[in-house]
Amino acid sequence: MGWQNPYKLLRILNKYLKNKADTLLFQTNTIDEMGKKVVKTTIMRQLWAIIQETSGKTVAGLNDSDLINQIIGKLNSKQHLSSEDCCIVSTYLRSRIPLIREITQ
């Protein structure tokens, strides 16, 4: 599954990125100027690539916790995550469940 219409993706992302604070997770540092822990950009790119590859049927058949665990498991198999990164990614995914479900349908 690819992004046939990148403008559709941008509209969906803009709908869910309510303020600039949401973009803090895309920084390359592990801690931003406000002390909030963030994930490296490479991890975020891999994370969204995994979400892009996930079929809508798979997503529809999973509850939120199972979906998050499956995505983190796939991410961890591609790049070993520290327990801290797993926690941050899990929190990030939990806040993006509606977006993930909309993108994959």
Residue pairs with C-beta under 8 A, 6 or more apart in sequence:
1 52
1 53
1 54
1 55
1 104
2 52
3 9
3 52
9 103
12 99
12 102
12 103
13 99
15 99
16 22
16 96
16 98
16 99
17 23
24 32
24 34
24 36
24 38
25 38
25 39
25 44
25 88
25 92
26 38
26 41
26 44
27 38
27 41
28 40
28 41
29 38
30 37
30 38
30 39
30 40
31 37
31 38
32 38
37 84
37 88
38 88
39 47
39 85
39 88
39 89
39 92
42 79
43 75
43 79
43 81
43 85
43 89
46 75
46 78
46 79
47 71
47 75
47 89
47 93
50 71
50 74
50 75
50 78
51 71
51 100
51 103
51 104
52 103
54 70
54 71
54 104
55 104
56 104
56 105
58 70
58 104
59 67
59 100
59 101
59 104
59 105
60 101
60 105
62 70
64 94
64 97
67 93
67 97
67 100
68 90
68 93
68 94
68 97
71 93
71 100
72 81
72 86
72 89
72 90
72 93
75 81
75 89
76 86
81 89
93 100
